[in-house]
Amino acid sequence: MNINSLLEKDLFPDWLIRIRIRQLLDMRLKQEVKGDAEKQLAHKLNYVKELKNSPIAVHTHDANEQHYEVPSEFFTYVMGPRMKYSSGYWPTAETSFSESEETMLALTVERAELKDGMKVLDLGCGWGSVSLYVAEKFPKCKVTGVSNSLSQKKFIEARAKERGLKNITILTQDMNVFTTKERFDRIISVEMLEHMKNYELLFERLSKFLVNDGKFFVHIFTHKTFAYPFEVVDDTDWMAKYFFTGGQMPSDDLFLYFQKDFLIEKHWVVNGTNYAKTSEAWYENLLKNKEKVIEILEKTHGEKNKTKWFVYWKVFFLACAELWAYRNGEEWLVSHYLFRKR
């Protein structure tokens, strides 16, 4: 019986899984070191060239099934009250999980320079944390959220109805083909661009969705130096296979090479420990609600696969926690950018 089979039966203690994850992170960093500065830059520029020759996104159907067609009930047991499936912000040791969601959402609209009355496009809107927050806090804003998941659309629309929010519209679209004749004052994208490839083509399209003085705010996870794809090489790469098919880890400077239609006006980094704490909170909620979660996974994946999928989600959250906690959060980061049209 191989290690993967033992893992799927939930036979390894979590402390041992964490040690293995740290070893794999060490290995990943060693793989990305290409020698001297000249070779390192050549490697990155070659990667940029590959991205510019790619479709806007690949395997969008896989990414959709991997994360977003698991019933919304599963995520209500795992995430915080705002259903924010992205990094929170934890300014103090006393910050609670729910406060971390609110704080990052407030920081997002502040850095996006959002004002009441604006037309806002929320790309890759997830379970609606940004769309619902903006619609609630800025009642004169008209918010359009775009997701490639029908279950997310239904979930957000139900939340909007509960809260009496009438200034929000959710569209189900694939980003490869999404287009609109509307013009927006702001585009906001939170942890969606990791699933994209050709930023040059995407940004060219997005720039046409903005009014002349419109701006585009991006929240994306990054590595401080390296940019690399999540690749499925063999069966041991189940993280890439089940959670990040077609995705990538951008570097903090990657968007510097994609400024044909947008210019970076402002740029911030958020220490990775903020995402580590968020992932630990998801992990703790998963364990706390194990019985209910396993029932949902059984309905989704069948009796035979319920334990395997519980373990996969558990290890996914542990891997995220360890990745962003690595070297005190100074290795893998969350990056924010504010773009303006050229």
KOLMITI-179297 format. One record per residue: x, y, z of N, C-alpha, C in turn; residue in one letter. Coordinates in steps of 0.2 Angstrom, whole numbers, plus 5000, padded with zeros to 4 digits. Example, Ala and Ser with C-alpha at 12.3 -4.5 7.8 and 13.67 -1.06 7.14 Angstrom:
<nodes>
506649725039506249785039506649845039A;506449895035506849955036506450005039S;
</nodes>
This chain:
<nodes>
500449945000500050005000500450065000M;500350114995500850174995500550225000N;501050275001500850335005500250365004I;500050374998499450414996498850374998N;498850304998498250265000498250265007S;498750275011498750275018498450345020L;498650395017498450465018497650465017L;497450435012496750445010496250405015E;496650365019496250325024496250365031K;496550425031496650465037497050435043D;497650405040498050365045498650405048L;498750455045499350495047499150555052F;499450565058499250625062499450685059P;499050735060499150805057499850835058D;500150825064500850855065501350825060W;501250755058501650725054501550755046L;500950765045500750795038501050865038I;501050905043501350965043502150965042R;502450915045503150915044503350895036I;502950845033503050835026502850895022R;502350925023502250985019502851035019I;503151045025503751095026504251065022R;504350995022504950975017504750985010Q;504150975008503950985001504051064999L;503951105004504051175003504751195002L;505151165006505951165005506151144998D;505851084996506051054989505851104984M;505251134984504951184979505451244978R;505651264984506051324983506751314980L;507051254982507651234979507551224971K;506951194969506851184962506851244958Q;506551304962506451364958507151404958E;507651384961508251424961508651404955V;508751444950509051434944509851444943K;510151464949510851484949510951554950G;511251594945511451664946510851704944D;510951774945510351824944510151824937A;510651814932510551814925510051754923E;510251694925509851634924509151644927K;509151674933508451674936508051724932Q;508251784930507851824926507651794920L;508151764916507951734910507451684911A;507451644916506951594918506251624918H;506251684922505551724923505351744917K;505751774913505551804906505251754901L;505551694902505351644898504651624900N;504551624907503851604909503351654907Y;503551724907503151774905502951764898V;503451744894503251734887502751674886K;502851624890502351564889501651594891E;501651634896500951654898500651694893L;501051744889500751784884500551744878K;500851684877500651634872500051584874N;499851594880499351544882498651574881S;498051534882497451554882497351594889P;496751634889496651674895496651634901I;496351574901496351524906496251454903A;496451404907496451334905496051294911V;495751244909495451194914494951234919H;494551284916494151324920493551274923T;493351224919492851174921493151134927H;493751114927494051074932494151114938D;494351174938494351224944493751234947A;493251234943492551244945492251184949N;492351124946492151064950492551054956E;493251074956493651054962493451094968Q;493251164967493151204973492451224974H;492051234968491451274969490851234967Y;490851174965490251134964490151094970E;490651094975490451064982489851104985V;489351074987488751114990488951174994P;488651224994488751284998488751275005S;488351225007488251205014488951185017E;489351145013490051125015490451195017F;490451245013490851305014490551345020F;489851335021489651375027489851345034T;490051285034490351245040491051265041Y;491451285035492151295035492351365036V;492051415032492251485031491851525037M;492051585037491851635042491151655040G;490851705044490151735042490051765035P;490651795033490651835026490751785021R;490851715022490951665017491551695012M;492051725015492651745011493151695010K;493151665004493651605002494251635000Y;494551675004495251705002495551735009S;496151765008496451785014496051835018S;496051825025495851885029496451925031G;496251975035496852015038496752015045Y;497352005049497351995056497852045059W;497552105060498052155063498352145070P;497952115074498252105081498152025083T;498452005088498451935091497651925093A;497351975095496651965097496151965092E;496351975085495851985080495451915079T;494851915079494451855078494351835070S;494151775069494051755062493551795058F;493051815061492551855058492751925057S;493151955062493452015061493952025056E;494351965055494851965050494551965043S;493951935042493551945036493352015034E;493052045040492852115039493452165038E;493952155041494552195040494852195033T;494952135031495152135024494652165019M;494052155020493552175015493552255015L;493652285021493652355022494352385019A;494852345020495552365016495452365009L;495152315006495052304999494652364996T;494052384999493752444996494152504997V;494552515003494952575004495452574998E;495852514997496352514992496052524985R;495452504984495152504977494952574976A;494952614981494752684981493952694979E;493552654982492852644980492452704984L;491952724980491552774982490852754981K;490352784985489652764984489452794978D;489052754974488752784968489152754962G;489652714963490052684958489752624955M;489952604949489752544946490352494947K;490252444950490752394952490652324949V;491252304946491252234943491752194948L;491452144951491752094955491952034951D;492552024949492751964945492951904949L;492651844947492751784951492551794958G;491851814959491551834965491551784971C;491651724969491651664974490951664977G;490951664984490251654988490051724989W;490251774986489951844986490251884992G;490751874995491051915001491151984999S;491452004993491552064991490952104988V;490552064984489952094981489452114986S;489352064991488852084996489052135001L;489752135002489952195007489952255003Y;490052264997490052324993489352354993V;488852304991488152314990487852344997A;488152315002487852335009488152395011E;488752405011489152465013489052535009K;488952515002488852574998488252564994F;487652584997486952574994486852604988P;487252654986487152684979487552654974K;487952604976488352574971487952524967C;488152504961487752454957488352404956K;488252344959488752294959488552234955V;489052214950488952154946489452104948T;489352044950489751994952489751934946G;490351914945490451864939490751804942V;490451744941490751674944490651624938S;491051574938490851524933490551464937N;490251474942489851424946489151444947S;488651404945487951414946487751414953L;488051364957487851364964488051424968S;488651454966488851514969488351574968Q;488151574961487551624959486951624964K;486751554964486151544968486251564976K;486851544978486951564985486951634987F;487351674982487351744983486751784982I;486351764977485651794976485251774983E;485251714986484851704992485051754997A;485751764998486051805004485751875002R;485851894996485651964994484851974996A;484451924995483751934996483651935003K;483951895007483951895015484051965017E;484551995015484752065017484452125014R;483952105009483552155006484052205001G;484552174998484952204994484752204987L;484552264984484352254977484852284972K;485452304974485952334970486452284968N;486252224967486752174965486552124960I;486952114955486752064950487352014949T;487151944949487651894948487651864941I;488151854938488151824931488651764932L;488351704928488751644928489151644921T;489751654921490151664915490851634916Q;491151604910491851584910492251644908D;492751654912493251714910493551714903M;493551654900493851654893493451684888N;492751684890492251714885491851774888V;491951794894491551844897491651914894F;491151944892491152014889490552044892T;490552114891490052154893490052224890T;489452254888489452314885489452374891K;489352354897489352404902490052434904E;490052494906490652524908490652534916R;491152514919491252514926491752564929F;491652594935492152634938492652594941D;492452534944492952494947492852424945R;493452384944493452314944493852294950I;493552244953493952214959493952134957I;494552114959494752044958495052014964S;494751964967495051944974495251864972V;495851844972496051774971495751744966E;495651774960495451744954495951734949M;496451784949496951784943497451734944L;497451694950497951644950497751584946E;497051584944496751534939496851554932H;497151614930497151644924497951634921M;497951634915498651624912498851694908K;498551704902498751764898498451824901N;498851854905498651924908498551974903Y;499051974897499052024892498352024889E;498051964887497451964883496851984888L;496951954894496351974899496352044901L;496952074902496952144904496752194898F;496852174892496652214886495852214886E;495552154887494852144888494552184893R;494852184899494552214905494652294905L;495152314902495252384901494652414897S;494352374893493752404889493152404893K;493152374899492552374903492552434908F;493052474908493152524913493052594909L;492752644913492652704911493452734910V;493552794907494152814906494652824912N;494252854917494652854924494552804929D;494252744926494152684930494752654932G;494752614938495352584941495152504942K;495652464942495652394943496052374949F;495652344954496052324960496152244960F;496752224962496852154962497152134969V;496852074971497152044977497251974975H;497951954976498151894973498651864977I;498751794978499251764982499851764978F;500451764981501051774977501651734981T;502251724977502851714980503251774979H;503651794984504051854984504551864978K;504751804975505151804969504951764963T;504751704965504651654960503951644957F;503851634951503251624947503251554944A;502751514946502751444943502051414942Y;501951364938501351334937501251284942P;500551264943500451204947500351144942F;500751104942500751054937500650984940E;500250944936500150874938500750824934V;501250804938501750764935501650694936V;501350674942501150604944500650604949D;500450544951499950544956500050574963D;500650594964500850624971500650694970T;500550724964500350794964499650804964D;499250774969498550784970498350854972W;498750894975498550964976498450994970M;498950994965498851024958498250994955A;498150924955497650894952496950904954K;496850914961496150914964496050984966Y;496451034966496351094969496551154965F;497051144960497351204957497451184949F;497051144946497151124939497151184935T;497751194931497751254927497951314930G;498151314937498251374940499051384941G;499151444944499851454945500051494952Q;500651494954500851544959501251594956M;500951654955501251714952501851744957P;502251774954502751814959502451884960S;502751914965502451984967502652034962D;503152024957503252074952503052054945D;502651994945502451964938502052024934L;501552054937501152104934501552164931F;502152174933502652224930502752214922L;502652144921502752124914502152124909Y;501552154912500952154909500652224909F;500952274907500752344908500552374901Q;500352334896500152364890499552404890K;499052374893498352414894498252444901D;498552424906498552444913499252464915F;499252524919499852534923499752524930L;500252504934500152494941500252554944I;499752584947499752644951499952634958E;499752584961499952574968500052494969K;500452484974500652414975500752404982H;500452344985500552334992500752254993W;501052234999501152165000500852155007V;500552105008500252085015500652025017V;500852025023501251965026500851905025N;501251845024500851785023500551755029G;500751775035500451745041499751765041T;499551815038498751835038498451775034N;498751745029498351695025498451625029Y;499051625033499151565037498551555042A;498451615046497951615051497251605048K;497151625042496451615039496351535037T;496951505035496951435033496851395039S;497151415045497151375051496351385054E;496051435053495351445055494851405051A;495051395044494651345040494751275042W;495351265044495551195046495251175053Y;495251225057494851215064494151205063E;493851245059493151235057492951165054N;493351145050493351085046493251025052L;493751025056493850975061493250985066L;493051045068492451055073491851025070K;491751035063491151015060491150945056N;491650905058491850845054491250805053K;490850785057490250745056489750775050E;489650835051489150865046489550875039K;490150885039490550895033490650825030V;490750775033490750705030490150685027I;489550705030488950685027488850725021E;489050785020489050825014489450785008I;490050775011490550735006490350675004L;489950635008489650575006489150585000E;488750635001488250644996488550664990K;489050704990489450724984489850674981T;490250634985490750594982490550514983H;490050504987489950434988490250404994G;489950354997490150325004490950305003E;491150274998491750254997492350304997K;492150364995492650424994492550474999N;492150465004491950525009492650535013K;492950485016493550495020494150525016T;494250495010494750525006494650605005K;494050625003493950695002493950735008W;493750705014493850745020494650755021F;495050705020495750715021496050765016V;495850755010496050805005495950875007Y;495350895009495150955011495550975017W;495650935022496050945028496750965026K;497050915022497750925020497850995016V;497351005012497351075008497351135012F;496951135018497051185022497651185026F;497951125028498551125032499151155027L;499051135021499651155016499651225015A;499051255015498951325014499251365020C;499051335026499251365032500051365033A;500351305031501051295032501451345026E;501151345020501451385015501551455017L;500951485019500951555021501351575027W;501351525032501751535038502451525037A;502751495032503451485030503851545031Y;504351535035504851595036504451655038R;504051645043503651705046503251745041N;503051715036502551745031502951795026G;503651785026504051825022504251795015E;503951735014504151695008503551695003E;502951675005502351675001501951725004W;501651775000501351835002500651834999L;500251895001499651914997499851984994V;499751994988499952054985499352094982S;499352154983498752204981499052254976H;498652264971498852314966498252354964Y;498352414962497852464960498152484953L;497752464947497952474941497552534938F;497752574934497352624930497452614923R;497052634919497052624911497652674909K;497952644904498452684900498152744896R;
</nodes>
